[in-house]
Amino acid sequence: MELEHQQLDLRYETLRRRSPERERRLLAALAENGQQTPIVVVKVSDERGERYVVVDGFTRVRCLKKLKSDTVLATVWQLSDLDSLILERLMREGEGGDPFEYGWLLRELQLRSRPAPSQEELARRFAKSKAWVCLRLALVEELPEEIQQRVRCGQIAPYAAMKYLVPFARANRVACLGLVSALGNKATSSRQLEALYRAWGAGDEQSRERLLADPWLFLKAQEELKRDGPLEKPPARLLLGDLGAIAAISRRTSARLREGIAQQLTGAEKSEVTLCLAQAKADTETVFHLFEKELADARPGPAPSHP
């Protein structure tokens, strides 16, 4: 059936995360081919009249509005809106569950169902464990709503919010809110949020204040350091590292020889090892000769006399 936009109730739109990139692709596809897949709605009637609550297809509705389409193709499920939300979520389980979308849905079910379902009942309805329910509810209960809104809009990836911002908010809610506010509306990658979270955790009071004042300046400085490359080691460190490697290889090879590894070689393998041994011996003797020569030349001695 076809419905006009004013007939649609989008009360559950906030239970879904938005992806700007995916929305752009869908907008282009709808502009070229029109709507091919109907949205899913549930018919409700109350004191405000007859309406259709959308349970799936929010992105399509937004894109069709942008394209100035007067109507939306829809299919009606003969279920309650909450049961339809659960069914739709279970049908999409194979796509990989977004933990925040599950958390928002679980919280909505607790708030709108009468009587409110317990965590055990929610676990049964989704065929999950109670711990699974607790974890997803904790995500949306511990993370400030302002940050959740950025997750919904696609400015912050759910994985990054779950791994870095949830523990950050747990440790210091005010600082977490301050950081996200300072980041503005610009999209932030998981790598950038990890760098900010770890820098705040390792910093002192002064460095934390600078970080919260301008997190983008901190990230820019980090990028500059990476672009400059690692600092070059001093000559002594380079030589000591090489000598340490030679000593380590010598000790490892000696241990293998003492364990009798040479006796396990075939005739052809022994010939090959003998050739490599001769080359290795010549190379190391050259190294030791150069060391003795260069270090002897570098020893302090009497200043030469000049006529």
C-alpha positions in Angstrom: 0.0 0.0 0.0 1.0 3.6 -0.5 1.1 6.0 2.5 1.6 9.8 2.7 4.4 11.1 4.9 2.0 12.7 7.3 0.5 9.3 8.0 3.8 7.9 9.3 4.7 7.8 12.9 8.5 7.8 13.3 8.6 7.4 17.1 11.2 4.6 16.9 13.6 6.4 14.6 16.0 7.1 17.4 16.5 3.3 18.0 18.5 3.1 14.8 22.0 4.3 14.1 22.5 6.4 10.9 25.2 6.0 8.4 25.8 9.1 6.2 27.6 7.0 3.6 25.0 4.3 3.3 22.3 7.0 3.2 24.0 8.8 0.3 24.2 5.5 -1.6 20.5 4.8 -1.0 19.5 8.3 -2.0 21.3 7.8 -5.3 19.6 4.4 -5.9 16.2 5.8 -5.1 16.7 8.7 -7.4 17.7 6.4 -10.2 15.3 3.4 -9.7 12.6 4.6 -7.3 11.5 2.7 -4.2 11.9 -1.1 -4.7 11.5 -2.3 -1.2 8.5 -1.3 1.0 9.0 -0.1 4.5 7.4 -2.0 7.4 4.6 -0.3 9.5 2.1 -1.2 12.1 -1.4 0.3 12.1 -2.4 2.0 15.4 -5.5 4.0 16.5 -5.7 6.2 19.5 -7.2 9.6 20.5 -5.0 11.3 17.8 -6.6 9.1 15.1 -5.3 6.4 12.8 -1.6 6.3 12.1 1.1 3.9 10.9 4.1 3.4 13.1 7.2 2.7 11.2 9.3 -0.3 12.5 11.7 -0.6 9.5 12.7 1.7 6.7 13.6 4.9 8.4 16.4 5.6 6.0 14.1 5.1 3.0 11.6 7.5 4.5 14.3 10.2 5.0 15.6 9.7 1.4 12.2 9.8 -0.1 11.5 13.1 1.7 14.6 14.6 0.3 13.5 13.5 -3.2 10.1 15.3 -2.7 8.2 12.0 -3.0 4.6 12.4 -1.8 4.0 8.8 -0.9 5.9 5.8 0.5 5.4 2.2 -0.4 4.7 0.2 2.8 3.6 -3.2 4.0 1.5 -3.6 7.2 2.3 -6.2 9.9 -0.6 -7.4 12.0 1.3 -7.2 15.3 1.8 -4.7 18.1 4.5 -2.1 17.5 6.7 -3.5 20.2 6.3 -7.1 19.0 7.1 -5.9 15.5 10.3 -4.2 16.6 11.4 -7.5 18.2 10.5 -9.5 15.2 12.3 -7.1 12.8 15.4 -7.2 15.0 15.4 -11.0 15.1 15.0 -11.2 11.3 18.1 -8.9 10.9 20.2 -10.9 13.3 22.3 -12.5 10.6 23.6 -9.0 9.5 25.4 -8.7 12.8 23.9 -6.9 15.8 24.8 -3.4 16.6 25.1 -3.3 20.4 23.8 0.2 20.7 20.7 -0.5 18.6 20.0 -3.5 20.8 20.5 -1.4 23.9 18.1 1.3 22.7 15.5 -1.3 21.8 15.8 -3.1 25.1 15.5 0.1 27.0 12.4 1.1 24.9 10.8 -2.2 25.7 11.4 -1.7 29.4 10.0 1.8 29.3 6.9 1.2 27.1 5.8 -2.3 28.0 3.2 -2.7 30.7 4.1 -4.4 32.9 7.8 -3.7 32.3 9.7 -6.9 31.3 12.5 -8.2 33.5 15.9 -8.7 32.2 15.3 -12.5 32.3 12.2 -12.1 30.2 14.0 -9.9 27.7 16.7 -12.5 27.5 14.1 -15.2 26.7 12.4 -13.1 24.0 15.7 -12.6 22.2 17.0 -16.1 22.9 20.1 -14.6 24.7 21.6 -14.7 28.1 20.8 -12.3 30.9 24.4 -11.1 30.8 23.9 -10.2 27.1 20.9 -8.1 28.1 22.8 -6.4 31.0 25.8 -5.5 28.9 23.7 -3.7 26.2 21.5 -2.0 28.7 24.6 -0.8 30.5 26.0 0.7 27.3 23.0 3.1 26.9 22.6 3.7 30.6 26.3 4.6 31.3 27.0 6.6 28.1 25.6 10.2 28.3 22.7 10.9 26.0 24.6 13.6 24.2 27.2 11.1 23.1 24.6 8.5 22.1 23.1 11.1 19.8 26.4 11.3 18.0 26.5 7.5 17.7 23.0 7.6 16.2 24.1 10.3 13.6 27.2 8.3 12.6 29.7 10.8 13.9 31.1 8.2 16.3 31.5 4.5 15.5 29.6 2.2 17.9 32.7 0.1 18.5 34.8 3.2 19.4 32.0 4.4 21.8 31.7 1.0 23.4 35.5 0.4 23.8 36.7 3.9 24.7 33.9 6.3 25.6 31.9 4.0 27.9 34.9 3.4 30.2 35.9 7.1 29.9 32.4 8.1 31.0 32.6 5.6 33.8 35.9 7.1 35.1 35.0 10.8 34.5 31.7 11.6 33.0 32.3 15.4 32.9 35.7 15.0 31.1 34.2 12.6 28.6 31.4 15.0 27.8 33.9 17.8 27.5 36.1 15.8 25.1 33.2 14.9 22.8 31.9 18.5 22.9 35.4 19.8 22.0 35.5 17.4 19.0 32.5 19.2 17.5 30.4 17.7 14.7 33.3 16.4 12.8 33.4 12.6 12.5 36.0 10.9 14.6 37.6 7.5 13.8 38.2 4.7 16.3 41.9 5.2 16.0 41.6 8.9 17.0 39.3 8.2 19.9 41.7 5.5 21.2 44.6 8.0 21.0 42.6 10.6 22.9 41.4 8.1 25.6 44.9 6.7 26.2 46.5 10.2 26.3 43.9 11.4 28.8 44.5 8.3 31.0 48.3 8.6 30.9 48.4 12.4 31.3 48.7 14.7 34.3 46.2 17.4 35.2 47.9 20.0 33.0 48.2 17.8 29.9 44.6 16.7 30.4 43.4 20.3 30.4 45.2 21.0 27.1 43.8 17.8 25.6 40.2 18.7 26.5 40.7 22.3 25.3 41.7 21.3 21.8 41.7 17.5 21.0 42.1 18.2 17.3 45.4 20.0 18.0 46.6 17.0 19.9 45.7 14.6 17.1 47.4 16.9 14.6 50.6 16.8 16.6 50.4 13.0 16.8 50.1 12.8 13.0 53.1 15.1 12.6 55.2 12.9 14.9 54.3 9.9 12.8 55.0 11.7 9.6 58.5 12.7 10.8 59.2 9.0 11.5 61.0 7.5 14.4 63.9 9.3 16.0 67.2 8.0 14.7 69.3 6.1 17.3 72.7 7.4 18.2 75.7 5.6 16.6 76.6 3.8 19.9 73.1 2.3 20.2 73.2 1.1 16.6 76.5 -0.7 17.0 75.5 -2.2 20.4 72.3 -3.4 18.9 74.2 -5.1 16.0 76.7 -6.7 18.4 73.9 -7.9 20.6 72.2 -9.5 17.6 75.4 -11.3 16.6 75.9 -12.6 20.2 72.3 -13.8 20.5 72.4 -15.7 17.2 75.8 -17.2 18.2 74.4 -18.4 21.5 71.2 -19.9 19.9 73.3 -21.7 17.2 75.7 -23.0 19.8 72.8 -24.5 21.8 71.4 -26.2 18.8 74.8 -27.7 17.9 75.2 -29.0 21.5 71.8 -30.6 21.2 73.1 -32.6 18.2 71.3 -30.9 15.4 74.2 -31.4 13.0 73.9 -35.2 13.3 70.4 -35.0 11.9 71.5 -33.4 8.6 71.7 -35.3 5.3 74.8 -35.3 3.2 73.5 -32.6 0.8 72.3 -30.5 3.8 75.8 -30.8 5.5 77.4 -29.5 2.3 75.1 -26.5 2.1 75.6 -25.7 5.8 79.4 -26.0 5.4 79.3 -23.4 2.6 77.1 -21.1 4.6 79.4 -21.6 7.6 82.5 -20.5 5.6 80.7 -17.4 4.4 79.4 -16.5 7.9 82.9 -17.0 9.3 84.4 -14.7 6.6 81.8 -12.1 7.2 82.1 -12.1 11.0 85.9 -12.0 10.8 85.6 -8.9 8.5 83.4 -7.3 11.1 85.7 -8.0 14.0 88.8 -6.9 12.0 87.0 -3.6 11.1 86.0 -3.1 14.7 89.6 -3.6 16.0 90.9 -1.3 13.3 88.3 1.5 13.8 88.4 1.3 17.6 92.2 1.3 17.6 92.2 4.4 15.4 89.7 6.1 17.7 91.8 5.6 20.8 93.3 8.8 22.2 97.0 9.2 21.5 99.8 11.8 21.5 99.1 14.7 19.2 101.2 14.6 16.0 104.1 17.1 15.8 104.2 19.4 12.9 107.2 21.2 11.6 
